[in-house]
Amino acid sequence: MTILQSKIDFALVFSVRNANPNGDPLNGNRPRADYANIGEVSDVALKRKIRDRLQEAGQPIFVQSDDRKVDGEASLRSRAENGLGKEHFKKGADKDKTARAACQKWFDVRAFGQVFAFGKDGDASGVSIPIRGPVSIHAAFSLDPVSIASTQITKSVNSEGDGSKRGSDTMGMKHRVERGIYATYGSINPQLAERTGFSDEDAEVIKGTLPKLFENDTSSARPDGSMRVLKVVWWRHNSKAGQQSSAKVHDSLRALLQADGSFDEAALKASLPGMSVEIVDGF
């Protein structure tokens, strides 16, 4: 595989309708929003969805969610040690060699990076191996303030006991964004790709994953069809350093985005002459 030779910028525009795209555990799991009611989806949540879609496509993933484990490993440490061998994480081990092996084995380590930080256990000493990945993605923000609706819910079944007595109702709240259009931006850095072995083929895998970001992501907070990718914009520069700064590339889309998530595609392609611009519809 050919190591990535050209800088890439990308953007993702998606819609939310009667769903909680990213609950805030410090605020009763209400959808994340700032004081102006601009909705937010954290970069961590977005990377979780990318990892899940990659895993479904057969890519080896290191940071697997508990409900999607495919290898039965109980922790990241056990996955790392059983995947690469305990000798890679012992005192005096070659950290560069361990990093190269991890990048070669797991797609998400090669793309997003990872910190292998394990404490002492038996004959294994504490170790910290940081890996910087070439793929970065911002938090997503809504284009306009969002309206958040809250509904009180009740559980009226017995969780314990022999069923002879009716348990008291358990009250709770469920929150949702009624309607919103969100956008997020990201980049892929060729200099960091050289360190992890991230290739042009890997970049194509990421590009093919983004339009399907919310497929198979169903939950009670996000029913099927409540979140949808509208457009993916993929800018490819003609050099490792890039023809323009990522800020200028991303702002070229921000300037054209309408409240409904649409934009003038011809104007976007013309705004940065000499750059390759690909616009992909959501799945």
C-alpha positions in Angstrom: 0.0 0.0 0.0 1.1 3.5 -0.8 1.6 5.9 2.2 -0.7 8.9 1.9 1.1 11.5 -0.3 -1.5 14.4 -0.3 -3.2 16.3 2.4 -7.0 15.7 2.7 -9.7 17.8 4.2 -13.3 16.6 4.6 -16.6 17.7 5.9 -19.8 15.9 6.9 -23.3 17.5 6.8 -26.1 15.5 8.5 -29.6 15.9 9.8 -31.3 15.0 13.1 -35.0 14.6 13.5 -36.6 13.6 16.8 -33.5 12.0 18.1 -30.8 12.5 20.7 -27.6 12.6 18.7 -25.2 12.8 21.7 -26.5 13.0 25.3 -24.6 14.9 28.0 -24.2 12.6 31.1 -23.6 15.7 33.2 -26.9 17.2 32.2 -29.4 14.4 32.6 -28.4 13.0 29.1 -30.0 15.9 27.4 -28.7 16.5 23.8 -25.5 18.6 24.0 -26.0 22.3 23.3 -24.4 25.5 24.3 -26.1 28.5 26.0 -27.3 29.7 22.6 -28.9 26.3 21.9 -26.4 25.5 19.2 -26.4 21.7 19.2 -23.2 19.7 19.5 -22.0 16.1 18.8 -18.6 15.4 20.4 -15.7 14.3 18.3 -15.4 11.2 20.6 -19.0 10.2 19.6 -18.3 10.7 15.9 -15.1 8.6 16.1 -17.1 5.9 17.9 -19.5 5.7 15.0 -16.7 5.6 12.5 -15.0 2.8 14.4 -18.3 0.9 14.5 -18.9 1.2 10.8 -15.3 0.2 10.0 -15.7 -2.8 12.2 -18.9 -3.9 10.5 -17.0 -3.6 7.2 -14.4 -6.1 8.5 -11.7 -3.7 9.5 -9.7 -4.7 12.7 -10.5 -2.2 15.5 -8.6 -1.8 18.7 -11.1 0.4 20.7 -14.2 -1.8 20.4 -17.4 -0.9 22.3 -18.6 -3.4 24.8 -21.7 -4.3 22.9 -19.8 -4.9 19.6 -16.8 -6.9 20.8 -15.8 -9.6 18.4 -12.8 -11.0 20.2 -14.1 -11.5 23.8 -11.2 -9.4 25.3 -12.1 -7.9 28.7 -10.0 -4.8 28.4 -7.8 -2.8 26.0 -4.8 -4.2 27.8 -5.7 -7.8 27.2 -6.5 -7.0 23.6 -3.1 -5.3 23.1 -1.1 -8.0 24.9 -2.9 -10.9 23.2 -2.9 -9.2 19.9 0.7 -8.2 19.8 2.3 -10.3 22.6 3.1 -9.3 26.2 6.8 -8.7 25.3 5.8 -5.6 23.4 4.7 -3.9 26.6 7.4 -5.0 29.1 10.0 -2.8 30.5 12.7 -2.1 28.0 10.6 -3.0 25.0 11.2 -1.1 21.8 8.4 1.5 21.8 8.8 2.3 18.2 8.5 -1.4 17.2 5.4 -1.7 19.4 3.8 1.3 17.8 4.6 0.1 14.3 3.1 -3.3 15.1 -0.1 -1.8 16.6 -0.6 0.5 13.6 -0.2 -2.4 11.2 -2.7 -4.6 13.1 -5.5 -2.2 13.9 -7.1 0.3 11.5 -8.2 2.8 14.2 -4.8 3.0 15.7 -3.3 3.7 12.3 -6.0 6.3 11.7 -6.7 8.1 15.0 -3.7 7.1 17.1 -3.8 5.6 20.5 -2.1 5.8 23.9 -1.1 2.4 25.3 -0.8 3.3 29.0 -0.8 0.2 31.2 0.1 0.1 34.9 2.3 -2.5 36.6 0.9 -6.1 36.7 3.0 -9.1 37.6 6.2 -9.0 35.5 4.9 -6.2 33.3 6.1 -2.7 34.2 4.2 0.4 33.7 4.3 1.5 30.1 3.1 4.5 28.1 3.3 4.4 24.3 1.7 7.4 22.6 0.8 7.2 18.9 -0.4 10.3 17.0 -2.8 9.4 14.2 -3.2 11.4 11.0 -7.0 11.6 11.0 -8.6 14.3 13.1 -12.2 15.3 13.3 -13.9 18.2 15.0 -17.0 18.2 17.1 -20.2 18.7 15.0 -22.3 21.8 15.6 -25.8 22.7 14.4 -26.1 25.4 11.8 -28.9 27.1 13.8 -30.2 26.8 17.4 -32.0 23.5 18.0 -35.3 22.9 19.9 -34.9 20.3 22.5 -38.1 18.5 23.7 -38.3 16.4 26.9 -40.8 13.7 27.7 -41.5 12.0 31.0 -41.4 8.2 30.8 -42.6 5.6 33.2 -41.6 2.0 33.8 -44.5 0.0 35.3 -43.2 -3.5 35.5 -41.7 -5.4 38.4 -37.9 -5.7 38.2 -37.7 -7.8 41.4 -39.9 -9.9 43.7 -42.3 -12.8 43.1 -44.8 -10.8 41.2 -47.4 -10.9 44.0 -47.1 -7.1 44.6 -47.0 -4.4 42.0 -43.8 -2.4 42.2 -43.9 1.3 42.2 -43.6 3.1 38.9 -40.1 4.3 38.0 -40.1 7.8 36.5 -37.6 9.1 34.0 -37.0 11.6 31.2 -36.3 11.2 27.6 -34.9 14.1 25.5 -34.7 14.7 21.8 -33.7 17.3 19.2 -36.8 18.0 17.2 -35.0 19.0 14.1 -31.4 20.2 13.3 -28.8 20.3 10.6 -25.2 19.7 11.8 -21.8 20.0 10.2 -18.4 18.6 11.2 -15.0 19.0 9.6 -11.8 16.9 9.6 -8.3 16.5 8.0 -5.8 13.7 7.2 -2.2 14.7 7.7 0.4 13.0 5.4 3.3 13.7 7.8 1.6 11.8 10.6 0.5 9.2 8.0 4.1 8.4 7.4 4.6 7.5 11.1 1.6 5.2 11.3 1.6 3.7 7.8 -1.8 5.2 6.9 -2.2 4.8 3.1 -4.2 6.1 0.2 -6.3 3.0 0.4 -7.0 3.6 4.1 -8.2 7.2 3.2 -10.6 5.7 0.6 -12.0 3.4 3.3 -12.7 6.4 5.5 -14.3 8.2 2.6 -16.5 5.2 1.9 -17.5 5.0 5.6 -18.6 8.6 6.2 -21.8 8.5 4.0 -23.0 5.5 6.1 -22.1 6.9 9.5 -25.5 6.4 11.1 -26.5 3.1 9.6 -26.8 0.3 12.2 -26.6 3.0 14.9 -30.1 2.4 16.2 -31.0 3.0 19.8 -34.1 4.1 21.8 -32.6 7.6 21.6 -31.8 7.4 17.9 -34.5 5.4 16.1 -33.8 4.2 12.5 -34.0 7.0 10.0 -33.8 9.8 12.6 -30.2 10.7 11.7 -29.1 10.9 8.1 -25.9 12.0 6.3 -26.8 14.6 3.7 -23.4 15.3 2.1 -19.7 14.4 2.4 -17.2 16.8 0.9 -13.8 15.5 0.2 -11.0 17.9 -0.6 -7.6 16.5 -1.8 -4.6 18.8 -2.0 -1.8 18.3 -4.5 1.0 18.2 -1.9 1.7 17.0 1.6 1.7 20.5 3.0 -1.5 21.4 1.2 -2.4 24.2 -1.1 -4.5 26.0 1.5 -4.8 25.9 5.2 -7.5 23.6 6.6 -9.3 26.6 8.1 -9.6 28.2 4.6 -10.8 25.0 3.1 -13.4 24.4 5.7 -14.5 28.0 5.6 -15.2 27.7 1.9 -18.1 25.3 2.8 -19.2 27.3 5.9 -19.7 30.3 3.7 -22.1 28.5 1.4 -24.1 26.3 3.8 -27.8 27.0 3.9 -30.1 26.4 6.9 -31.4 23.1 5.3 -27.8 21.8 4.8 -27.7 22.5 1.0 -25.0 24.5 -0.8 -24.0 25.5 -4.3 -21.8 22.6 -5.3 -20.4 24.5 -8.4 -19.5 27.5 -6.3 -17.8 25.3 -3.8 -15.6 23.6 -6.4 -14.8 27.0 -7.9 -13.9 28.6 -4.6 -10.5 26.8 -4.4 -9.0 26.5 -7.9 -6.6 23.6 -8.5 -7.9 21.5 -5.7 -9.8 18.2 -6.2 -13.2 18.4 -4.6 -15.5 15.4 -4.5 -19.1 15.7 -3.1 -20.8 12.4 -2.1 -24.4 12.0 -1.2 -25.3 10.3 2.1 -26.3 6.7 2.1 
